[in-house]
Amino acid sequence: MHLLDALNNSLPEVFRAIDLMGVLLNGILGGKVARERNFDAVGFCILAIMTALAGGMIRDLLLTTRTGAPVAITDPYYLGFAIIGALIAMAFRMDSRVWSVLLVIADGMVLGCWSATGAIKTLDAGFAIMPAILMGIMTAIGGGMVRDISAGLVPRVFGGNNLYATPAFACSLVTVVFWYMGQPVLGMGASIIVGLVFTGMAHWRRWKLPQTREWTITLTYSQLKALRGGKR
């Protein structure tokens, strides 16, 4: 029990560091989209802020009657880290393989951390399991969706890309299980591990959900005639 208590006391600082790393990382990702769209400095900053903070802001606004103002505007570090991410994206392209690997690793950890944060805040506010999972997913993917819409793109989470919403669902579910066991801090740690492994595997193996396809049936004249019983 002493070891468990020590973990519960020390892990929040680690999670705080991962949380801020996530803000920085998503600021960079928003800036990369701004670079792809040839936006100016204002566009870089706006997309960085949206990517880094919009998911959490949407969550907090939905929970505002029980949790207060969105943490994105009450924590002074959030906005600053998002803007730093935009500046990094403006200064460096980060197209190398090393950067890509590092971004995937960091992205997986952050996805787990933010999914857990959304689920825990929802459960602590007195909501049930399904809203907690929904808010966990929204916290993880909401910023990217707002970013893509603002940049005139179809949100990438809607399909055709590596899995992202699915790992967020898994992380949120894991967090909910640990919360009901009375170990929310360990749940966040488990969620980060699940997010890292799941997201890493999805990128490495190029996992994607199946997409709907339009099936066109082409019949020759003789086949059509046979189906109609030989009648013209």
Beta strands, then each sheet from edge to edge (+ up, - down):
end
